[in-house]
Amino acid sequence: MEDLLDYLRRRLSPEDLAELEQLGAEIEYPGEMDLKAVQRRVLPRVKKERGLIEFAQSRQAKHYKGLLDLPDDRRSLLLRNSSPVLLLVLFRDLVEQSFAERFGDLKRSLALAALALEVAKFTARSRYLSRQDSEDLLGEAHAYLGNARRINSDMRGAAESLIMAEDHFFFGTGDWTLKAKFHSFMASLRVSEGRCLDAVAFVDREIALRRLLGDDEELGFSLVQRAWIGCIIGEPFEQTCQLFKDGLSRVGDLLLLAQAANSLAGALAREGHGIDALIALTKGEMALYYIESEWLKLHHRWTRGITFRALGDLKQAEKDLLAVRDKIAESEGAYRAGIVGLDLAAVYAAQGRLDEVKRLAAESYALFKAEDLEAWALDALIVLRDAAEAERVTEGMAVAVANFLARFPYNKALRFEWEGEV
């Protein structure tokens, strides 16, 4: 099989080829530190300007298609006999594909991350990589696997993988980019575990590193994540909203833009800022037009429903929430569908449809109790159910209960407080 460096020599511009030569990366014997330099300095430019997609479709790369479907022994044989440079490029493509699938096929995201770890293990054995570079590579692989396990709801597996990543990074080069990504994944894990206060420390470290790196795109998304966590833990809304807007202004990638805009719109809508939520939602909708992500489109419509409720367009809010409720139940389970049901109850309360509110309040209490919701969180549903039975439920009360339970999984320290009439 032709070595990737041969391919690069034929495809690079004279300027890039000169840089490659200066790095001392010979076709037969790449230098110890040169592989990393090729990977990080030259290959991203090639990918951006000409695209490794062309390479992936070429005759040389066809052997790597369907790696996931190969028996273990055949896959190992293929990887064992591949050049270290080609394995580095394959690893990079695998982790990027795995990360991109976080809003798509979650099982595929996990499979790709597991394959990336397998590729990393073969690459790390190469005599062309230094010990520190090998540790970085293995740490990065475990970090992406941990994130993939998290989005597949395997919190224990995610924690184990991220601990492994941290151990490898300890013996690595100290690369700031890898540290920033690790802190980002740790923050997401803590949020998913309901430990938002612990997540703050990780995301703050990531933001500091992104500023030092001058990585504006990733910094923007980190600021959005920090703002969203701030909303969950009850930081001043003006402060979190400013963080949201600062982050959103830095994001250019359409996938990140769509997610960031949806997060901002959801936070604004749940605080009752309908017009501002609609503006953010429109930005996200424009980005969604150009990307394929059924998960994001589903959550966009859910956010649109609570945005229209905040605007007082109750008919459109009901239509959007009814459209997503069953799909959310299928894709994300009963708890999330229960929150949609409570959002819908707030719409019905605003319309004075008390029989519908009673039905949804009773259904929600039974559903969340079956989900083994903590007793202090169930108190919120008891308040709503009793008020509905007494026909004294208000839109404000239903909104407060829905917002509380939407945030509770990410911050188990929250307590429901209702100061209005019951």
Secondary structure, DSSP 8 states (H G I E B T S, - for coil): ---HHHHHHHHS-HHHHHHHHHTTB-SSSB-TTHHHHIIIIIHHHHHHHT-HHHHHTSGGGGGGTTGGGS-HHHHHHHHHTS-HHHHHHHHHHHHHHHHHGGGS-HHHHHHHHHHHHHHHHHHHT-TTS-HHHHHHHHHHHHHHHHHHHHHTT-HHHHHHHHHHHHHHHHTS---HHHHHHHHHHHHHHHHHTTBHHHHHHHHHHHHHHHHHHT-HHHHHHHHHHHHHHHHHHT--HHHHHHHHHHHHHH--SHHHHHHHHHHHHHHHHHTT-HHHHHHHHHHHHHHHTTS--HHHHHHHHHHHHHHHHHHT-HHHHHHHHHHHHHHHHHHH-HHHHHHHHHHHHHHHHHHT-HHHHHHHHHHHHHHHHHTT--HHHHHHHHHHHHHHHTT---HHHHHHHHHHHHHGGGBTT------S--
